[in-house]
Amino acid sequence: MRRFHPNLYRVIQEWEHAKGEPLREISPNVILIRSADLAVKFLRNQNELTIEEQSGFYRSANFNPYPKGVREELSGGIRSLLRKYDPADLWLESFSAMRAETRGWGIEVVGSYFSEIMVRAGVREEKSSVGALRALLRGYIRVVVIEDAVNRRYPLRTAELNMNYYATRVGRILRLLDDGWTESPRDIIDLVCQATGGLCVSEEDLGELYLRLILSLVGFTGITLEWLLICHHEALGKLVDGYPSGGKGDVMRLIAETLREHPTAWRLVRTSISTTTIANKVFPAGTDFVVPTSPKAFEYGSGRLPMNWGLAFGVGESACPGRSGALDALAEIAFEVVRRGYQQESARLSRPYAASLLAPPRMAVRLG
Ligand code: HEM
């Protein structure tokens, strides 16, 4: 029988009613852990890494997670790339007068907006491998980010194979495009090549790291954009005339409210690196524990789940380096979408879909 990713939202709701059950296995080797204390104790005592030291993003089969210095360099690089970022006007063409579907249109639009951060145009253009990389990125965003991470169209095994397929090919091209050290990274290619330069990183691991960054860049931001428009397009419409000279604070509040109710990055995984026993159950090394972004935030009473599962951008050492860049991009893109005329065929909100990202319900929208 084929095994599909579980719909975590449903599992969590059931679990919420099963009072006193500290753990729930949602698929082999993936465990939801209810008590923050338990999670902290387990990960601190049994492993060499604390919750704060692990990362849900900077990891691969061989580097779980990448060493601290590498992660700091990557996060610093992301902040600086996003701070300086000025999208080419080309992105505006990406959603002219089209009928689209949630879940996916936001990711495509954000992908065009951030295209220059993924592969900087110009200096690399003479290399034929740039065309191949762009084609692979389009395929990756469609297949892995939209169809797998958001819509869960594939069984787990196929999802893994899809990731491996893109990671291997992308990693090979990144090696060809690696120009060595540049004073400040021009794009995510420079960033991952330079930050991992001192490590023995395989092509596949390099590709996976790059693609995980693309997933965070376009996946989380794109799905937040879809939620923002679904929840607040009317309020955005009232603010649009004042932007950018005014209204920034109001937009940020709308985005914060969207993320508070629908935290797109709700499912953060930490992997155990030794066998341990919790609540009389033995878990082998390599078990994935779904833990909250902040142990404190996990200590809920009877609130709704997973809406109150933590802070939208994480906390502590592994908090999101893309926060400020994502917020600015969201405001800019959301206003452009509203300015061009955003319509929703149905405003009825049904149950969201909790896969890797907390995706909005399906509905048709019209852009531009
Ligand atoms: C609305 C959009 C976004 C949301 C909601 C979001 C959310 C988060 C959260 C909750 C974490 C903590 C993960 C953990 O503790 O395991 C995180 C980490 C991270 N985010 Fe974002 N993110 C967003 C946009 C971005 C963007 C635009 C980038 C740019 C590449 C990015 C890159 C990362 C990276 C690299 C990490 C790992 C940091 C580390 O482990 O040290 N994110 N993000």
Residues whose N, C-alpha, C, O or C-beta is under 5 A from the ligand:
A	BS01	HEM	Q54 S55 G56 F57 Y58 R71 I78 L213 S216 L217 F220 T221 T224 T264 A265 L268 T293 L311 A312 F313 G314 E317 S318 A319 C320 P321 G322 A326
